[in-house]
């Protein structure tokens, strides 16, 4: 029962954290919009029926039933049409979508507020308003990563031995247990024990596990003088690494693969010892690189989203397993949070760090995703404003008449397609997270 309650608590924490992130995102739009005197009629967290609302001044603030997003309503999002703006080949449905968007925008402008319409703002002010939401998510992500890295720390490999193999097996071996006839591991033969801290190898002081691994790999068949610390005393041991097939890893400890996606192996020295991990608090200089790395990772997922969605569909409707590094829905995020909170093997601080890490990553995802230059996302409005600025700059340069504001209402048919595609992807991810969830633990 305790594990069930902990699971629910983890899910609730993420739901509240996501709602706060969405609320701050919309505040990022609201504050500059009001600062630039745009009339904002609604500030809402969620979609669907209104659960609670209160009007303050000209703006209604409220919460809706489905907490999967939010919005602010600004008057005059689209400029009025200048003549026939829709391509002659467009269908009546598309013309209706464009006209409905224009009519809705025009009707939102109350008498006396014509100069407070969003489309009347200068280009740079419109960019600030639309960029304010993603920027708030970026700021929140930086704060959360700072708390995570500087307050809790990250797990790093230490110079302390955690495991000692009894035998030597090739990296590609189908079995993981020792059998009669398998060669003994050099570390066990030399007397290395779990808990030993490696002080030096052949006179070289060891400050990281990667440093000791590099020395071992480069000296197969050569006796090495180990100094280890055990129970406060330093012991001298002689270890001769054995030449064995090992996987190649990069600087981050990840397996290196070939063109076919298979792990690359190499013949290298092997002792048969594994490191213990320790949590180390990071300096402030580690925060922004961590944020940048996460932004790059999310951007990579988005750039390869079509193939990743195909992989999700194949896993959801077939026998394959989900990619743990692939996209997941809010349902999947909640499930992961619940699993972290319900794990009995890890301390409370580690659970808190895990949940903070999820919220930080969610805000990075909101930041990157909303910058996609497609309506109805913020990036679509930013792209439209940038294009308008470019057109006007060229018109001024070549002494041509001002082309006026860009009519984003003409993109409503494309916007509808984007909404349908995003809805379909969300439905697929939710289904996959229910029937074939990502296995992280």
C-alpha positions as CSV (number, residue, x, y, z in Angstrom):
1,X,0.0,0.0,0.0
2,X,2.9,2.4,0.8
3,X,4.3,1.9,-2.7
4,X,0.9,2.6,-4.3
5,X,0.6,5.8,-2.2
6,X,4.2,6.8,-3.1
7,X,3.4,6.2,-6.8
8,X,0.3,8.5,-6.6
9,X,2.4,11.2,-4.8
10,X,5.0,11.1,-7.6
11,X,2.3,11.5,-10.3
12,X,0.6,14.3,-8.4
13,X,3.9,16.2,-8.0
14,X,4.6,16.0,-11.7
15,X,1.0,17.1,-12.5
16,X,1.3,20.1,-10.2
17,X,4.8,20.9,-11.5
18,X,3.6,20.7,-15.1
19,X,0.7,23.0,-14.3
20,X,3.0,25.5,-12.7
21,X,5.3,25.3,-15.7
22,X,2.4,25.9,-18.1
23,X,1.2,28.8,-15.9
24,X,4.6,30.4,-15.9
25,X,4.8,29.9,-19.7
26,X,1.5,31.9,-20.1
27,X,2.7,34.6,-17.7
28,X,5.7,34.9,-20.0
29,X,3.2,36.0,-22.7
30,X,0.9,37.9,-20.4
31,X,3.4,40.3,-18.8
32,X,5.0,41.7,-22.0
33,X,1.6,41.8,-23.7
34,X,0.2,44.0,-20.9
35,X,3.4,46.0,-20.8
36,X,2.9,46.8,-24.5
37,X,-0.8,47.7,-23.8
38,X,-2.2,44.8,-25.8
39,X,-5.7,44.0,-24.4
40,X,-5.7,40.5,-22.9
41,X,-9.2,39.1,-22.3
42,X,-8.3,35.7,-20.9
43,X,-5.5,33.9,-19.0
44,X,-6.3,30.2,-18.7
45,X,-4.5,27.1,-17.5
46,X,-5.8,24.0,-19.2
47,X,-8.5,23.4,-21.9
48,X,-12.1,22.4,-21.9
49,X,-14.8,23.5,-19.5
50,X,-13.9,26.2,-17.0
51,X,-13.5,24.9,-13.4
52,X,-12.8,28.3,-11.8
53,X,-12.3,31.8,-13.0
54,X,-12.2,35.4,-11.7
55,X,-12.1,38.6,-13.6
56,X,-9.6,41.3,-12.6
57,X,-9.8,44.4,-14.7
58,X,-10.2,43.5,-18.3
59,X,-8.8,40.0,-18.0
60,X,-10.5,36.8,-16.8
61,X,-8.1,34.5,-15.0
62,X,-9.1,30.8,-14.7
63,X,-8.4,27.1,-14.6
64,X,-10.0,24.6,-17.0
65,X,-10.7,20.9,-16.6
66,X,-8.0,19.4,-18.8
67,X,-4.6,20.6,-17.5
68,X,-2.6,19.8,-20.7
69,X,-1.8,23.3,-21.8
70,X,-2.9,26.9,-21.4
71,X,-3.4,30.1,-23.3
72,X,-3.9,33.9,-23.2
73,X,-6.4,35.6,-25.5
74,X,-5.1,38.8,-27.0
75,X,-7.4,40.9,-29.2
76,X,-6.6,41.4,-32.9
77,X,-4.3,38.4,-33.5
78,X,-4.7,38.7,-37.3
79,X,-4.9,41.9,-39.5
80,X,-8.0,42.5,-41.6
81,X,-7.9,41.2,-45.1
82,X,-6.6,43.5,-47.9
83,X,-8.6,42.4,-50.9
84,X,-8.7,38.7,-51.9
85,X,-6.0,37.1,-49.8
86,X,-6.8,33.4,-50.4
87,X,-5.3,31.6,-53.4
88,X,-7.8,31.0,-56.2
89,X,-7.3,27.3,-56.1
90,X,-8.3,27.0,-52.4
91,X,-11.4,25.0,-51.5
92,X,-14.4,26.6,-49.8
93,X,-13.4,24.8,-46.6
94,X,-10.0,26.4,-46.6
95,X,-11.5,29.8,-47.4
96,X,-13.9,29.3,-44.5
97,X,-11.1,28.6,-42.1
98,X,-9.3,31.7,-43.1
99,X,-12.3,33.9,-43.0
100,X,-13.4,32.5,-39.6
101,X,-10.0,33.3,-38.2
102,X,-10.2,36.9,-39.5
103,X,-13.8,37.4,-38.3
104,X,-12.9,36.0,-34.8
105,X,-9.9,38.4,-34.6
106,X,-12.0,41.4,-35.8
107,X,-14.8,40.6,-33.4
108,X,-12.4,40.5,-30.4
109,X,-11.5,44.2,-31.0
110,X,-13.9,46.2,-28.9
111,X,-14.7,49.9,-29.9
112,X,-12.0,52.2,-28.6
113,X,-9.4,49.3,-28.4
114,X,-8.4,49.3,-32.0
115,X,-4.8,50.5,-31.2
116,X,-4.4,47.7,-28.6
117,X,-4.7,44.9,-31.1
118,X,-1.8,42.4,-31.2
119,X,-1.1,42.7,-34.9
120,X,-0.6,46.5,-34.5
121,X,2.5,46.0,-32.4
122,X,5.9,46.6,-33.9
123,X,7.6,43.4,-35.0
124,X,10.1,43.4,-32.2
125,X,7.4,43.7,-29.6
126,X,5.4,40.8,-31.1
127,X,8.5,38.7,-31.0
128,X,9.1,39.5,-27.3
129,X,5.4,38.7,-26.4
130,X,5.5,35.3,-28.2
131,X,9.0,34.5,-27.1
132,X,8.1,35.3,-23.5
133,X,6.4,31.9,-22.9
134,X,9.3,29.7,-24.1
135,X,11.8,32.0,-22.3
136,X,10.0,31.4,-19.0
137,X,10.3,27.6,-19.5
138,X,14.0,28.1,-20.2
139,X,14.5,30.2,-17.0
140,X,12.6,27.6,-15.0
141,X,14.7,24.8,-16.5
142,X,17.9,26.6,-15.6
143,X,16.7,27.1,-12.0
144,X,15.7,23.4,-11.7
145,X,19.0,22.2,-13.1
146,X,20.8,24.5,-10.7
147,X,18.9,23.0,-7.8
148,X,19.5,19.5,-9.2
149,X,23.2,19.8,-9.9
150,X,24.4,22.2,-7.2
151,X,22.0,21.1,-4.4
152,X,21.7,17.3,-4.9
153,X,24.6,16.6,-7.2
154,X,25.0,13.9,-9.9
155,X,26.1,10.3,-9.7
156,X,29.7,9.9,-10.9
157,X,32.1,7.0,-11.0
158,X,34.4,7.0,-8.0
159,X,37.8,5.4,-7.6
160,X,36.3,2.9,-5.2
161,X,35.9,-0.7,-6.4
162,X,32.3,-2.0,-6.2
163,X,32.5,-5.3,-7.9
164,X,35.3,-7.9,-8.6
165,X,34.7,-10.4,-11.4
166,X,35.6,-14.0,-10.7
167,X,36.5,-14.8,-14.3
168,X,37.1,-13.1,-17.7
169,X,34.4,-13.3,-20.4
170,X,34.4,-11.6,-23.8
171,X,32.2,-8.6,-24.0
172,X,30.1,-10.3,-26.6
173,X,29.6,-13.5,-24.6
174,X,26.1,-14.9,-24.4
175,X,26.4,-15.8,-20.7
176,X,27.2,-13.7,-17.7
177,X,28.1,-16.4,-15.2
178,X,31.5,-18.1,-14.7
179,X,31.9,-21.8,-15.6
180,X,34.7,-24.3,-15.1
181,X,37.5,-23.6,-17.5
182,X,37.0,-19.8,-17.7
183,X,40.2,-17.9,-17.0
184,X,40.3,-16.2,-13.6
185,X,40.0,-12.4,-13.5
186,X,43.3,-10.7,-12.8
187,X,41.8,-8.4,-10.2
188,X,40.4,-11.3,-8.1
189,X,43.7,-13.2,-8.5
190,X,45.7,-10.2,-7.2
191,X,43.5,-9.9,-4.1
192,X,41.5,-6.7,-5.0
193,X,38.3,-6.6,-2.9
194,X,35.0,-4.6,-3.1
195,X,35.4,-1.4,-1.1
196,X,39.1,-0.9,-2.0
197,X,39.9,2.6,-3.2
198,X,42.5,2.8,-6.0
199,X,45.2,5.2,-4.9
200,X,47.8,4.8,-7.7
201,X,48.8,2.5,-10.6
202,X,52.5,2.2,-11.4
203,X,53.2,5.4,-9.5
204,X,50.5,7.5,-11.2
205,X,48.0,8.9,-8.7
206,X,44.5,8.0,-9.7
207,X,41.9,10.7,-9.5
208,X,39.1,9.2,-11.7
209,X,37.9,5.8,-12.7
210,X,38.3,6.6,-16.3
211,X,42.0,7.3,-15.7
212,X,42.5,3.8,-14.2
213,X,40.6,2.2,-17.0
214,X,42.8,3.9,-19.6
215,X,46.0,2.6,-17.9
216,X,44.6,-0.9,-17.6
217,X,43.5,-1.1,-21.2
218,X,46.8,0.1,-22.6
219,X,48.9,-2.5,-20.6
220,X,47.7,-6.0,-21.4
221,X,50.1,-8.7,-20.1
222,X,52.2,-6.2,-18.2
223,X,52.4,-6.3,-14.4
224,X,51.1,-3.1,-12.8
225,X,51.8,-2.0,-9.3
226,X,48.5,-1.1,-7.6
227,X,48.2,0.8,-4.4
228,X,44.7,0.5,-2.8
229,X,43.3,1.8,0.4
230,X,41.5,-0.7,2.5
231,X,40.1,0.0,6.0
232,X,42.3,3.1,6.3
233,X,45.5,1.2,5.3
234,X,47.3,1.3,2.0
235,X,48.2,-2.1,0.4
236,X,50.5,-2.8,-2.5
237,X,49.2,-5.3,-5.1
238,X,50.6,-6.5,-8.4
239,X,47.9,-6.9,-11.1
240,X,48.6,-8.1,-14.7
241,X,45.7,-7.1,-17.1
242,X,44.6,-9.9,-19.4
243,X,44.0,-9.2,-23.1
244,X,40.3,-9.5,-23.7
245,X,37.6,-8.4,-26.1
246,X,35.9,-5.2,-24.7
247,X,33.3,-2.7,-25.9
248,X,34.5,0.7,-27.1
249,X,33.0,3.7,-25.2
250,X,33.1,7.4,-25.8
251,X,34.0,10.2,-23.4
252,X,30.6,9.9,-21.7
253,X,30.8,6.2,-21.2
254,X,28.3,5.4,-24.1
255,X,28.9,2.5,-26.4
256,X,30.4,3.3,-29.8
257,X,28.5,1.7,-32.7
258,X,29.4,1.1,-36.3
259,X,27.5,2.0,-39.4
260,X,25.2,-1.0,-38.9
261,X,24.4,0.1,-35.3
262,X,26.4,-2.7,-33.8
263,X,28.6,-2.1,-30.8
264,X,32.3,-1.8,-31.6
265,X,34.7,-4.0,-29.8
266,X,38.5,-3.9,-29.3
267,X,41.2,-6.2,-27.8
268,X,42.3,-4.4,-24.6
269,X,43.7,-5.0,-21.1
270,X,41.1,-6.2,-18.6
271,X,41.3,-6.6,-14.9
272,X,37.7,-7.4,-14.0
273,X,36.8,-4.7,-11.5
274,X,33.8,-2.3,-11.5
275,X,33.4,1.1,-9.9
276,X,31.1,2.4,-7.2
277,X,29.2,5.6,-7.9
278,X,29.0,8.6,-5.6
279,X,26.9,11.7,-5.7
280,X,29.0,14.8,-6.3
281,X,27.7,18.4,-6.2
282,X,28.5,20.4,-9.3
283,X,29.7,24.0,-9.6
284,X,27.5,26.7,-11.0
285,X,29.5,26.5,-14.2
286,X,28.0,23.0,-14.9
287,X,24.4,24.3,-15.1
288,X,24.3,26.0,-18.5
289,X,26.2,23.2,-20.2
290,X,23.7,20.7,-18.8
291,X,20.8,22.8,-20.1
292,X,22.5,23.1,-23.5
293,X,23.0,19.4,-23.7
294,X,19.3,18.8,-22.9
295,X,18.2,21.3,-25.5
296,X,20.4,19.6,-28.1
297,X,18.9,16.2,-27.1
298,X,15.3,17.4,-27.4
299,X,16.0,19.2,-30.7
300,X,17.5,15.9,-32.0
301,X,14.3,14.0,-31.1
302,X,12.1,16.6,-32.8
303,X,14.2,16.6,-36.0
304,X,13.9,12.9,-36.2
305,X,10.3,12.8,-34.9
306,X,8.7,11.1,-38.0
307,X,11.1,8.1,-37.7
308,X,10.7,8.0,-33.9
309,X,6.9,8.0,-34.2
310,X,7.2,5.1,-36.6
311,X,9.4,3.3,-34.1
312,X,6.8,4.0,-31.3
313,X,4.0,2.6,-33.5
314,X,5.9,-0.5,-34.4
315,X,6.6,-1.1,-30.7
316,X,3.1,-0.4,-29.6
317,X,1.5,-2.7,-32.2
318,X,4.2,-5.2,-32.4
319,X,6.5,-7.4,-30.2
320,X,9.4,-4.9,-30.0
321,X,10.4,-2.8,-27.0
322,X,10.2,1.0,-26.7
323,X,13.3,3.1,-27.0
324,X,14.0,4.5,-23.6
325,X,15.4,7.6,-25.2
326,X,12.4,8.1,-27.5
327,X,9.4,10.4,-27.1
328,X,6.7,9.7,-24.4
329,X,3.4,11.4,-23.5
330,X,2.4,13.1,-20.3
331,X,1.0,9.7,-19.3
332,X,4.4,8.1,-19.7
333,X,6.0,11.0,-17.8
334,X,3.6,10.5,-14.9
335,X,4.2,6.8,-14.9
336,X,8.0,7.3,-14.7
337,X,7.6,9.8,-11.9
338,X,5.4,7.4,-10.0
339,X,7.9,4.6,-10.4
340,X,10.7,6.8,-9.1
341,X,8.7,7.9,-6.1
342,X,7.7,4.2,-5.3
343,X,11.2,2.8,-5.5
344,X,12.1,1.4,-2.1
345,X,15.8,0.9,-3.0
346,X,16.8,4.5,-3.2
347,X,16.8,7.3,-0.5
348,X,14.3,10.1,-0.4
349,X,16.9,12.6,-1.7
350,X,17.5,10.6,-4.8
351,X,13.7,10.4,-5.4
352,X,13.4,14.2,-5.1
353,X,16.4,14.7,-7.4
354,X,14.7,12.3,-10.0
355,X,11.4,14.3,-9.9
356,X,13.3,17.6,-10.2
357,X,15.2,16.2,-13.2
358,X,11.9,15.2,-14.8
359,X,10.4,18.7,-14.3
360,X,13.6,20.3,-15.6
361,X,13.5,18.1,-18.7
362,X,9.8,18.9,-19.3
363,X,10.5,22.6,-19.3
364,X,13.3,22.1,-21.8
365,X,10.9,20.2,-24.0
366,X,8.3,23.0,-23.7
367,X,10.9,25.5,-24.6
368,X,12.2,23.7,-27.7
369,X,8.8,22.4,-28.9
370,X,7.1,25.8,-28.7
371,X,9.9,27.3,-30.9
372,X,9.0,25.1,-33.9
373,X,8.1,27.7,-36.6
374,X,4.5,26.4,-37.2
375,X,1.2,27.7,-36.0
376,X,-0.5,27.4,-33.5
377,X,2.9,27.2,-31.7
378,X,4.7,30.3,-30.5
379,X,7.4,29.7,-33.0
380,X,4.8,30.1,-35.8
381,X,4.0,33.6,-34.7
382,X,7.7,34.5,-34.2
383,X,8.4,33.3,-37.7
384,X,5.6,35.4,-39.1
385,X,6.8,38.5,-37.3
386,X,10.4,37.9,-38.5
387,X,9.2,37.5,-42.1
388,X,7.2,40.7,-41.8
389,X,10.3,42.5,-40.5
390,X,12.3,41.2,-43.4
391,X,9.7,42.2,-46.0
392,X,9.5,45.7,-44.6
393,X,13.2,46.0,-44.4
394,X,13.6,45.1,-48.1
395,X,10.7,47.5,-49.0
396,X,12.4,50.3,-47.2
397,X,15.8,49.4,-48.7
398,X,14.4,49.5,-52.3
399,X,12.1,52.4,-51.6
400,X,8.9,50.4,-52.2
401,X,5.6,50.9,-50.4
402,X,5.2,49.3,-46.9
403,X,3.8,45.8,-47.6
404,X,1.9,45.9,-44.2
405,X,1.6,43.1,-41.7
406,X,1.9,39.5,-42.7
407,X,-1.5,37.9,-42.8
408,X,-1.1,34.7,-40.7
409,X,-4.8,34.0,-41.0
410,X,-4.0,32.6,-44.5
411,X,-2.1,29.7,-42.7
412,X,-5.2,28.5,-40.9
413,X,-5.5,25.4,-43.2
414,X,-1.9,24.5,-42.4
415,X,-2.6,25.2,-38.8
416,X,-5.5,22.8,-38.8
417,X,-3.2,20.1,-40.3
418,X,-0.6,20.7,-37.6
419,X,-3.3,20.4,-34.9
420,X,-4.5,17.2,-36.3
421,X,-1.0,15.7,-36.7
422,X,-0.1,16.8,-33.1
423,X,-3.3,15.3,-31.8
424,X,-2.7,12.0,-33.7
425,X,0.9,11.8,-32.3
426,X,-0.3,12.5,-28.8
427,X,-2.9,9.8,-29.1
428,X,-0.3,7.3,-30.3
429,X,2.1,8.1,-27.6
430,X,-0.6,7.9,-24.9
431,X,-1.7,4.5,-26.3
432,X,1.9,3.3,-26.4
433,X,2.5,4.5,-22.8
434,X,-0.5,2.5,-21.7
435,X,0.1,-0.8,-23.6
436,X,3.9,-0.8,-24.1
437,X,5.4,1.7,-21.6
438,X,9.1,2.6,-21.6
439,X,11.0,0.4,-19.2
440,X,13.5,2.5,-17.2
441,X,13.8,0.3,-14.1
